[in-house]
């Protein structure tokens, strides 16, 4: 399995509200580039330096890619406030949800997931987070083999926490 660190794509981050604080940056373009590279390599782990907070508008999680943090107390993926949409979604999720398709269909991903990481949906709160998200689910995955390994904490989603779906038939049938 390939292993790529998100920092390899830090040069693609153009929105850096506080230049010396990477926790304020919009890492969305770096996540996209890392996803494409890992896909070209057949999948693998996307890691996060020594940890910290990584903000993005969305993260597409393709087949055979695992977002591998440095521990639930060390690495957090946080949706940028005001995005008001789902945050981390498996490839083709919007098309696949409700279809019941199995891996017999090439659009159905498998073996993607999260390991030793926190996912923060950055939910709106009038007193403590007035710019937060008013809609969206932090993690949505479709497929027969999803990885949630080590300690994974998903919280503060405006529309829930974790949503998973697969076919009603055994995979490959």
Secondary structure, 3 states (H helix, E strand, C coil): CEEEEHHHHHHHCCCECCCCCHHHEECHHHHHHHHHHHHHCCCEEEECCCCEEEEECCEEECCCEEEECCCCCCEEEEECCCCCCCCEEECCHHHHCCCCCCCCCCCCCCCEEEEEEEEECCECECCCECCCECCCCCEEEECCCEEEEEEEEEECCCCCCEEEECCCCCCCC
